[in-house]
Amino acid sequence: MNEQQQAAVAIIGYGTAGVNAAIALRRFGYAGVIRVFSDTNTLPYSPILTSYYAGGQKTYDECFPWSAEELAELDLEVVQDCPVTSLDVAGHALHTPKGDFAYSKCVIATGATPMCYGFPQVEGGSYEPLVLRSMDDAERLKGVLEDDSCKRVLVSGASMVALKTLEACLNRGKQVTLVGMNPHVLDFNALPQAAERFERGLLGYGVELRLGQTIAAVERVAREGADAADGGRDWQLKVTFSGGDVDYFDEISVSHGMKCNLDFVEPGTLEIDRALVVDEFMCTSDPDVYAAGDVAQATELISGQKRIVGIWKNAALQGECAGRAIACELAGAEPTAEGAFKGSISMNTIAVKDTLFISAGTMEVTPERRVEVRETDDMTVLYIFEPLPEGGERLVGFNLVCDHDEEGSRAYDTGAMLTLRIEAACR
């Protein structure tokens, strides 16, 4: 390892958290080497846009927030197709398939990977279910949805990712069934009354809902009357549901949660709970290692606890905070409170076709908290209030479901106002 390597700030991961860390390092005066390790050979992309690409609403180029020219201005040394296999905290080194690299400071921003927990082994032949996170995942989903011989898709899971996959299928003209183990869609993000209104929208688009069920078995079977010679599919997937019903599909997409990409961190070297536990400057238990985005467990404002809040805005702010703190330290100064991460609340916005859902804050309804429902012909808003020790109460969460998705509408204005109200009450 040469002197240049020893002076480098390493950023593991080339998504929004990593890029914003690099931007902050330069903005706050660090002029040394920034070495970025990416497990792909593409520019940084937005995972939240991948469903729009698969469904035909975005072009490939529109999934990339930064141009090559903008990134070149940061003067980064990007090591592509090079996942970090091991982090040597004591030796200040990263081990990779392309060799070992030293670092002075390190930002871990490796994001998360979709998991298929609970999906059964497929009988009768090989089959890998569709998932959605990376551009490679989106390319595979896009290819499937552009195939005219694929007519019926089963989406397993009821999360935001599952619903955006479902929308991509609808936009490509597919028949969609959604199966989920919970009684409602929008896992952990919606109260029942809000979820029910959203479900009515899905039913109106022809989606079949199998809620409170799971996939018990999958078998790859021959398609009756199919002829592979004509380019069509000669197989299909026979699915047995937990309730005993059997149905047939051309493809299955699975959205059963995410796993933090931290396999390269040796157990015991850094404090890990559900993710890397960080302080207000995104520093881990090692003073030279920082974390941002889906791999960081930082302060959640309503509970006051360290939690993962896996949203795009959060990753950007945390990356910026880490980069700023490192630039300050390498300049011989202490990070200031002005640059600290202020904490976050969970925020989500999703639309399937014309049905809009917005939420922010906590969805944990305790005996002490009060839920208020306000409903109009086209919109339902649920408010969660929490009593204050000195009297009165504060807004700690809300759900909004509207039958129309229109930018700049009353629904979006209401969601923005309520989100700001929660943030103000928590600071």
C-alpha positions as CSV (number, residue, x, y, z in Angstrom):
1,M,0.0,0.0,0.0
2,N,1.5,3.3,-1.1
3,E,1.2,6.7,0.6
4,Q,-1.6,7.7,-1.7
5,Q,-3.6,4.7,-0.6
6,Q,-2.9,5.4,3.1
7,A,-4.3,9.0,2.8
8,A,-7.5,8.0,1.1
9,V,-11.0,8.3,2.4
10,A,-12.8,5.1,1.4
11,I,-16.5,5.1,0.6
12,I,-18.0,1.6,0.3
13,G,-21.1,1.8,-1.8
14,Y,-22.0,4.1,-4.8
15,G,-25.6,5.0,-4.1
16,T,-27.1,8.2,-2.8
17,A,-25.5,7.9,0.7
18,G,-22.1,7.4,-0.8
19,V,-22.3,10.1,-3.4
20,N,-23.6,12.6,-0.9
21,A,-20.7,11.8,1.5
22,A,-18.3,12.5,-1.4
23,I,-20.1,15.8,-2.2
24,A,-19.9,16.9,1.4
25,L,-16.2,15.9,1.7
26,R,-15.4,18.2,-1.3
27,R,-17.7,21.0,-0.2
28,F,-16.2,21.2,3.2
29,G,-12.6,21.3,2.0
30,Y,-11.2,17.8,1.7
31,A,-8.9,17.8,-1.3
32,G,-7.3,14.3,-0.8
33,V,-8.1,11.0,-2.4
34,I,-11.7,9.7,-2.2
35,R,-11.8,6.1,-3.2
36,V,-15.2,4.7,-3.9
37,F,-15.9,0.9,-4.1
38,S,-18.8,-0.1,-6.2
39,D,-20.1,-3.6,-6.9
40,T,-21.5,-2.5,-10.3
41,N,-20.0,-0.9,-13.4
42,T,-22.7,1.8,-13.7
43,L,-23.2,5.3,-12.4
44,P,-25.1,5.6,-9.2
45,Y,-28.8,5.0,-9.7
46,S,-32.0,5.4,-7.7
47,P,-33.6,2.2,-6.4
48,I,-36.9,4.0,-6.1
49,L,-37.1,4.5,-9.8
50,T,-36.4,1.0,-10.9
51,S,-40.1,0.0,-10.9
52,Y,-40.9,2.9,-13.2
53,Y,-38.2,1.7,-15.6
54,A,-39.5,-1.9,-15.5
55,G,-43.1,-0.7,-16.0
56,G,-42.2,1.6,-18.9
57,Q,-42.7,5.0,-17.2
58,K,-39.0,5.9,-17.1
59,T,-36.2,5.5,-19.5
60,Y,-32.9,3.8,-18.4
61,D,-31.1,7.1,-18.3
62,E,-33.8,8.7,-16.1
63,C,-32.9,6.2,-13.3
64,F,-29.5,7.9,-12.8
65,P,-29.7,11.1,-10.7
66,W,-26.1,12.3,-11.5
67,S,-24.5,12.6,-14.9
68,A,-21.0,11.4,-15.6
69,E,-19.9,15.0,-15.9
70,E,-21.3,15.9,-12.5
71,L,-19.6,13.0,-10.8
72,A,-16.3,13.7,-12.6
73,E,-16.2,17.1,-10.9
74,L,-15.9,15.4,-7.5
75,D,-12.5,13.8,-8.7
76,L,-13.3,10.4,-7.3
77,E,-11.3,7.2,-7.8
78,V,-14.1,4.8,-8.4
79,V,-13.2,1.1,-8.2
80,Q,-16.0,-0.6,-10.2
81,D,-17.1,-4.2,-10.1
82,C,-15.3,-4.5,-6.8
83,P,-17.3,-5.5,-3.7
84,V,-15.4,-5.2,-0.4
85,T,-15.1,-8.7,1.0
86,S,-13.6,-7.8,4.4
87,L,-13.1,-4.7,6.5
88,D,-9.9,-4.7,8.7
89,V,-10.8,-2.1,11.3
90,A,-7.6,-2.6,13.3
91,G,-5.4,-2.4,10.2
92,H,-7.4,0.4,8.4
93,A,-7.6,-1.7,5.3
94,L,-10.3,-3.0,2.9
95,H,-9.9,-6.4,1.3
96,T,-11.3,-6.8,-2.2
97,P,-11.0,-9.1,-5.2
98,K,-8.8,-6.4,-6.8
99,G,-6.4,-6.2,-3.8
100,D,-6.1,-4.5,-0.5
101,F,-6.6,-0.8,0.0
102,A,-5.8,1.3,3.0
103,Y,-8.0,4.1,4.4
104,S,-7.7,6.9,6.8
105,K,-11.5,7.3,7.2
106,C,-14.2,5.0,5.9
107,V,-17.9,5.5,5.1
108,I,-20.0,2.3,4.8
109,A,-22.9,3.0,2.5
110,T,-23.6,-0.4,1.1
111,G,-27.4,-0.3,1.2
112,A,-29.7,-3.4,1.4
113,T,-30.5,-6.5,-0.6
114,P,-34.1,-7.9,-1.1
115,M,-34.7,-11.2,0.5
116,C,-37.0,-14.1,-0.2
117,Y,-37.6,-15.3,3.3
118,G,-40.3,-18.0,3.4
119,F,-40.5,-18.6,-0.4
120,P,-40.6,-22.4,-0.8
121,Q,-38.2,-24.5,-2.9
122,V,-39.7,-24.8,-6.4
123,E,-40.4,-28.4,-7.4
124,G,-40.2,-29.7,-11.0
125,G,-37.4,-27.5,-12.3
126,S,-35.3,-24.5,-11.5
127,Y,-36.9,-21.1,-11.0
128,E,-35.7,-17.9,-9.4
129,P,-38.4,-15.5,-8.3
130,L,-38.3,-11.9,-9.4
131,V,-37.1,-9.3,-6.9
132,L,-36.8,-5.5,-7.2
133,R,-34.0,-3.3,-6.0
134,S,-31.1,-3.0,-8.4
135,M,-31.0,-2.0,-12.0
136,D,-30.2,-5.7,-12.8
137,D,-33.4,-6.7,-11.0
138,A,-35.3,-4.0,-13.0
139,E,-33.8,-5.3,-16.3
140,R,-35.0,-8.8,-15.5
141,L,-38.5,-7.6,-14.5
142,K,-38.7,-5.4,-17.6
143,G,-37.8,-8.4,-19.8
144,V,-40.5,-10.5,-18.2
145,L,-43.2,-7.8,-18.5
146,E,-42.3,-7.2,-22.2
147,D,-42.9,-10.9,-22.9
148,D,-46.3,-11.3,-24.4
149,S,-46.4,-14.9,-23.3
150,C,-46.3,-13.7,-19.6
151,K,-49.9,-12.9,-18.8
152,R,-50.4,-13.6,-15.1
153,V,-48.0,-12.4,-12.3
154,L,-48.2,-13.3,-8.6
155,V,-46.7,-10.6,-6.3
156,S,-45.8,-12.0,-2.9
157,G,-45.6,-9.4,-0.1
158,A,-47.6,-6.3,0.7
159,S,-44.8,-3.7,1.2
160,M,-44.0,-0.5,-0.7
161,V,-41.7,-2.5,-3.0
162,A,-44.3,-5.2,-3.6
163,L,-46.9,-2.5,-4.5
164,K,-44.6,-0.7,-7.0
165,T,-43.8,-4.1,-8.6
166,L,-47.6,-4.6,-8.8
167,E,-48.0,-1.2,-10.5
168,A,-45.3,-2.0,-13.0
169,C,-47.2,-5.2,-13.9
170,L,-50.5,-3.3,-14.3
171,N,-48.8,-0.7,-16.5
172,R,-47.6,-3.6,-18.8
173,G,-51.1,-5.0,-19.0
174,K,-50.6,-8.1,-16.8
175,Q,-53.2,-9.8,-14.7
176,V,-51.9,-9.4,-11.1
177,T,-52.6,-11.3,-7.9
178,L,-51.1,-10.1,-4.6
179,V,-50.6,-12.5,-1.7
180,G,-49.6,-11.3,1.8
181,M,-49.4,-12.9,5.2
182,N,-50.9,-9.8,7.0
183,P,-54.6,-8.9,6.8
184,H,-53.9,-5.7,4.9
185,V,-51.4,-4.2,2.4
186,L,-48.8,-1.6,3.2
187,D,-47.0,-3.6,5.9
188,F,-46.2,-1.6,9.0
189,N,-47.0,1.7,7.2
190,A,-50.8,1.9,7.3
191,L,-53.5,1.7,9.9
192,P,-56.3,-0.7,8.8
193,Q,-58.8,2.0,7.7
194,A,-56.3,3.6,5.4
195,A,-55.1,0.2,4.1
196,E,-58.7,-0.8,3.3
197,R,-59.3,2.3,1.2
198,F,-56.0,1.7,-0.7
199,E,-57.1,-1.9,-1.2
200,R,-60.4,-0.7,-2.8
201,G,-58.3,1.1,-5.3
202,L,-56.3,-2.0,-6.1
203,L,-59.5,-4.0,-6.6
204,G,-60.8,-1.3,-8.9
205,Y,-57.7,-1.9,-11.2
206,G,-58.5,-5.6,-11.4
207,V,-56.0,-6.8,-8.8
208,E,-56.9,-10.1,-7.0
209,L,-56.0,-9.8,-3.3
210,R,-55.2,-12.9,-1.2
211,L,-54.5,-11.3,2.1
212,G,-53.8,-13.3,5.3
213,Q,-52.3,-16.1,3.2
214,T,-48.8,-17.3,2.1
215,I,-47.4,-19.4,-0.6
216,A,-47.2,-23.0,0.6
217,A,-45.8,-24.6,-2.5
218,V,-44.6,-23.9,-6.0
219,E,-44.2,-26.4,-8.8
220,R,-42.9,-25.7,-12.3
221,V,-45.2,-27.6,-14.7
222,A,-45.8,-28.0,-18.4
223,R,-48.2,-25.5,-20.0
224,E,-51.1,-27.3,-21.6
225,G,-51.1,-26.8,-25.3
226,A,-47.9,-24.8,-25.4
227,D,-45.3,-25.1,-28.1
228,A,-41.9,-23.8,-27.3
229,A,-41.0,-23.8,-31.0
230,D,-43.3,-20.9,-31.6
231,G,-41.4,-18.8,-29.1
232,G,-44.0,-19.1,-26.3
233,R,-43.5,-20.4,-22.8
234,D,-43.8,-24.2,-22.4
235,W,-44.0,-24.0,-18.6
236,Q,-45.9,-22.2,-15.9
237,L,-45.9,-22.1,-12.1
238,K,-48.5,-24.1,-10.1
239,V,-48.9,-22.3,-6.8
240,T,-50.6,-23.8,-3.7
241,F,-51.6,-21.2,-1.1
242,S,-51.7,-21.7,2.6
243,G,-55.5,-21.9,2.6
244,G,-55.3,-24.8,0.1
245,D,-56.3,-23.0,-3.1
246,V,-54.3,-23.7,-6.2
247,D,-53.7,-21.3,-9.1
248,Y,-51.3,-21.0,-12.1
249,F,-49.0,-18.0,-12.9
250,D,-46.3,-17.2,-15.4
251,E,-44.0,-15.4,-13.0
252,I,-43.7,-14.7,-9.3
253,S,-42.2,-11.6,-7.7
254,V,-41.2,-11.8,-4.1
255,S,-40.8,-8.8,-1.7
256,H,-40.3,-10.3,1.7
257,G,-38.0,-7.6,3.3
258,M,-34.5,-6.3,3.0
259,K,-31.2,-7.3,4.5
260,C,-28.4,-4.8,5.3
261,N,-25.3,-5.4,3.2
262,L,-22.9,-5.9,6.1
263,D,-21.5,-9.4,5.5
264,F,-18.0,-8.0,5.0
265,V,-18.0,-6.6,8.6
266,E,-16.4,-9.1,11.0
267,P,-18.6,-9.8,14.0
268,G,-17.4,-7.9,17.1
269,T,-15.4,-5.3,15.3
270,L,-18.2,-2.7,15.1
271,E,-21.4,-2.3,17.2
272,I,-24.2,-3.8,15.2
273,D,-27.9,-4.1,16.3
274,R,-30.2,-4.4,13.2
275,A,-27.6,-2.2,11.4
276,L,-24.5,-0.2,12.4
277,V,-25.2,1.9,15.4
278,V,-24.0,5.5,14.8
279,D,-23.8,8.8,16.8
280,E,-25.1,12.2,15.7
281,F,-22.2,12.5,13.2
282,M,-22.9,9.0,11.7
283,C,-19.7,7.7,13.4
284,T,-19.8,4.0,14.4
285,S,-18.2,2.5,17.5
286,D,-14.8,2.9,15.6
287,P,-13.8,6.6,15.3
288,D,-12.5,6.1,11.8
289,V,-15.6,4.3,10.4
290,Y,-18.9,6.0,9.5
291,A,-22.1,4.6,8.1
292,A,-25.1,6.1,6.2
293,G,-28.3,4.9,4.6
294,D,-29.9,1.5,5.0
295,V,-26.9,0.2,7.0
296,A,-27.0,2.9,9.6
297,Q,-29.1,2.8,12.8
298,A,-29.5,6.5,13.8
299,T,-31.8,8.4,16.0
300,E,-35.5,8.2,15.2
301,L,-37.2,11.3,16.6
302,I,-40.5,10.1,17.9
303,S,-39.2,7.1,19.9
304,G,-35.8,8.7,20.6
305,Q,-34.3,5.2,19.8
306,K,-31.7,4.2,17.3
307,R,-33.6,2.8,14.3
308,I,-33.2,2.2,10.5
309,V,-35.3,4.7,8.5
310,G,-34.6,3.4,5.0
311,I,-35.7,6.3,2.8
312,W,-33.9,8.2,0.0
313,K,-33.9,11.6,1.8
314,N,-32.5,10.0,5.0
315,A,-29.6,8.3,3.1
316,A,-28.7,11.6,1.4
317,L,-28.7,13.6,4.7
318,Q,-26.8,10.9,6.5
319,G,-24.2,10.7,3.8
320,E,-23.8,14.4,3.8
321,C,-23.4,14.4,7.6
322,A,-20.7,11.7,7.5
323,G,-18.8,13.5,4.7
324,R,-18.9,16.8,6.5
325,A,-17.7,15.4,9.8
326,I,-14.8,13.5,8.2
327,A,-13.7,16.7,6.3
328,C,-13.8,18.6,9.6
329,E,-11.7,15.9,11.4
330,L,-9.1,15.6,8.7
331,A,-8.7,19.4,8.8
332,G,-7.8,19.1,12.5
333,A,-11.1,20.4,13.9
334,E,-14.0,18.9,15.8
335,P,-17.4,18.5,14.1
336,T,-19.9,21.0,15.2
337,A,-23.5,20.7,16.3
338,E,-24.5,22.5,13.1
339,G,-23.4,19.6,11.0
340,A,-24.9,16.9,13.2
341,F,-27.7,14.6,11.9
342,K,-30.9,15.9,13.6
343,G,-32.7,12.6,13.6
344,S,-35.5,11.4,11.3
345,I,-39.0,10.2,11.1
346,S,-40.3,7.6,8.8
347,M,-41.9,9.1,5.6
348,N,-43.5,7.2,2.7
349,T,-45.3,8.2,-0.4
350,I,-46.6,5.7,-3.0
351,A,-49.2,5.7,-5.8
352,V,-50.5,2.7,-7.6
353,K,-52.1,4.0,-10.8
354,D,-54.3,6.8,-9.4
355,T,-54.5,5.7,-5.7
356,L,-52.2,7.7,-3.5
357,F,-50.9,6.9,0.0
358,I,-48.8,9.2,2.1
359,S,-47.6,8.6,5.7
360,A,-45.2,9.9,8.2
361,G,-44.2,9.3,11.8
362,T,-45.2,6.3,13.9
363,M,-47.9,3.8,13.2
364,E,-47.6,2.3,16.7
365,V,-51.0,2.8,18.3
366,T,-50.7,2.4,22.1
367,P,-53.4,2.8,24.8
368,E,-52.2,6.3,25.4
369,R,-52.4,7.4,21.8
370,R,-55.5,8.7,20.1
371,V,-56.5,8.1,16.5
372,E,-58.7,10.6,14.7
373,V,-60.2,9.9,11.3
374,R,-61.3,12.5,8.9
375,E,-62.9,11.4,5.6
376,T,-64.2,13.0,2.5
377,D,-65.5,11.6,-0.8
378,D,-62.0,11.2,-2.3
379,M,-59.7,11.2,0.7
380,T,-59.2,9.6,4.1
381,V,-56.8,11.0,6.7
382,L,-55.9,9.3,10.0
383,Y,-54.1,11.3,12.7
384,I,-52.2,9.7,15.6
385,F,-51.9,12.0,18.6
386,E,-49.8,11.4,21.8
387,P,-50.4,13.2,25.1
388,L,-47.7,15.5,26.4
389,P,-46.6,15.4,30.0
390,E,-47.3,19.1,30.5
391,G,-50.8,18.7,29.0
392,G,-52.2,18.8,25.5
393,E,-51.0,16.5,22.8
394,R,-48.7,16.3,19.7
395,L,-49.2,14.7,16.3
396,V,-46.8,11.7,16.0
397,G,-48.1,10.0,12.9
398,F,-50.6,10.1,10.0
399,N,-52.0,8.1,7.0
400,L,-53.5,9.7,4.0
401,V,-55.2,7.9,1.2
402,C,-56.6,9.7,-1.8
403,D,-58.4,8.4,-4.9
404,H,-56.5,10.7,-7.1
405,D,-52.7,11.1,-7.6
406,E,-52.1,14.6,-8.8
407,E,-48.9,16.5,-8.1
408,G,-49.6,19.8,-6.3
409,S,-53.0,18.7,-5.2
410,R,-54.7,19.1,-1.8
411,A,-53.6,15.6,-0.9
412,Y,-49.9,16.4,-1.4
413,D,-50.2,19.7,0.3
414,T,-51.9,18.1,3.3
415,G,-49.2,15.4,3.5
416,A,-46.4,17.9,3.4
417,M,-48.0,20.1,6.1
418,L,-48.6,17.2,8.4
419,T,-45.1,15.9,7.9
420,L,-43.7,19.3,8.9
421,R,-46.0,19.4,11.8
422,I,-44.7,16.1,13.1
423,E,-41.0,17.1,12.6
424,A,-41.6,20.4,14.4
425,A,-43.3,18.6,17.4
426,C,-40.3,16.2,17.7
427,R,-37.5,18.7,17.7
